[in-house]
């Protein structure tokens, strides 16, 4: 079974879907970070050097977003974006069910 098939099967479970939806902002941020790093062609070690840290710190940063166990600070994410030659944009968006 592929990752996509397994994910789709798991998301049919309402409680799994709810938890997944709650983590969507983190998944979206991680996807953007990884896509930008790959498009620019930099390794974790190169990002770490540009940020003035070690490669394992970048590994932890990228994996923390996928695990949902730790939320890195905005300052750290901003430094990561700057190391890529990018900038960080943050938006607050109304939910469909505004009160």
N, C-alpha and C positions, 0 to 999 in steps of 0.2 A: 504494500500500500504506500502510495506517495505521501509526502508531507501535506500537500494540498487536499488529497482525499481524506486523510486523517483529520485535518483541521475542519473540513466541511462536515464530516460525520460528528465530530465533537460539538460543533456549533449548533447542531440540531437539538441538543440538550439545553433547555431554557436557562438553567442555572449557570452553565458554562458560557452561554451566549451573554448573559448579564455581566459576568465577570470580565469577559473579553471586551465588551463594550466599554466598561469602566476603565480599562487599560488602553483604549484606542489612542488617546493623546500621546501616551508614552511610545506606543508602537509606531505611530506616525512620525514622531520626532526621531526615533531611532532609524527608521527607514530613510528619512531625509538625510540624516548624518552619514549613514553608510553609503547611500547613493552618491552624495557629494564627494565623499572621500575617494570612492572608486572612480568616479568621473574625472576627478583631478589627478588620480593616479598616485596617491600618497599611501604609504603604509602606516600602521599604528605607530611604529618607531619614529617615523618622520613627523607625524602629528605630535607625538610626545616631545620630541626635540624642540619643535616650534613653540610648544606650550611651556617648555622649561620643566618637564617632568620625565618620568620613566615610562617605557612601553607598557608594563603591567598596569599602570594607572589608566591608560587608554582602554586596555582590555576590560578592566573593571567598569569603567564608565559605560562602554558600549554594552556590556553584558548586564549591567545593573538596570538599564532601561528595558531590556527584554525580559528580565525576571520580575520586574516590579518590586524588588526587595529594597531598593534604595533610590531615592530621587536626588540626582545631582543638583547642585545649586545653579541658579541662572548665570552666575559669574563663570562657573566652570563650562557651561554649555556655550556661553558667549566666547570664552577663550578658545574653545574647540572650533567654533565657526570662524573666528579670526585666523586660527592656524590654517584653515582651509582657504583663506582669502575671501571669506564670505562674511555676512552679517546675520544676526539673529532677528527675526520678526516674531512678535507675540500678539495674538489676537484674543479678545474675549468675544464670544459669539453667543447670541441668545439661543436657548433651547427652543424646540418647537412648542413646548408646553409652558410658555411663560406664565407666571402668576401675576 
